Amino acid sequence: MTLRLADIKAKHSNYFSKENQILFGDIKYWVLHDKDHNPYLVRYTTAWTDMFDDIKKPHYKVNPLTPSGDIGQLFEEEFLTFRDVRTWLRK
């Protein structure tokens, strides 16, 4: 079964709450799969970029997902474009 964003949102409703979106600066979410069909949660976010009075800088962050829809630990990589994320997933 292929995971869908609706499945992840249903399982982790607090993670996707309006309060968390505001707190973490999340703008949009996707579930994408790599070439081996492993699922990932991709977030378009401004998370923490304005912490020290800097300008908010949108970027993409990625978490692995388990086959059952659990959200894994955030990868350190930060992607500037959606294309960068797609390229990384194809490697």
N, C-alpha and C positions, 0 to 999 in steps of 0.2 A: 504494500500500500504506500502510495506517495503522500507525504505529509503536506498539508495545506496550511496557510496562515490562519484560516478560521479554526482549524484543529488546535493549533498552538495557542491562539487567543482564548479558546474555550477552556483549555487545560490550565492556563496561567492568567486568569483574568486580572489579578492584582498587578502582575508585571506590565500589563497593557492599560492600566487605569489612567485616566486623565491626570491624576496627581503625579504618577510616575513619569508620564510624558513631559509634564512641565518641569518636574525636578531634574530629570536627566536630559532634557532638551531634545527628546526624540521627535522626529518629524514624520517619518514614514517607515514601514516595515515590509519585508519580503521574506518568503521562504524560497531559497534556491538550492539546487543540487549540483554537486561536482560531477566530474566525468565518471566516477564510480557510483553515482546516484546517492551519495551521502548527503543528508539534508543540513542546511545552515540557516540560521536566522540572521538576516542582514538588516541593520538599522541605519537610516539616514538621520544624523543627529548633530547637535552642537555641543554635546556632552562635555562639560567642564572647560570649554575653550575660553570662556569669559570669566574664569575664576578670579583673576587678578586685574579686573577692569579692562581686559582685552576685548576686542571685537569678537562676537560669536562667529565661529568658522565651521560651517557645515562640512561633514565628512561621513564616511561609512565605517561601521564597525561590524564584526562578524562573531557569532557564537555558533559552535557546533550544536546539532540537535541529535538526540538519541532516536532510534526507530520508534520508540513509544511517545516521543514528543517532549522529553525533558530538555531543558535549556542548559547547555554546558558552559564552561568557563570562557569568558570573553578572550579572544585572541588579542595579542598586543598590537598586531598590524593595524594601521589606520590607512584607509583608502580615500583618495581625494575625489575619484569619480566612480560612477556605477560601472563603467567599462573596466576600470582597474579591478573591481571586485570580480566581474565576470572572467577576466583574464586569469586571475589568481585561482578561481575555482576550476579552470580548465587544465591547470598544471598537474 
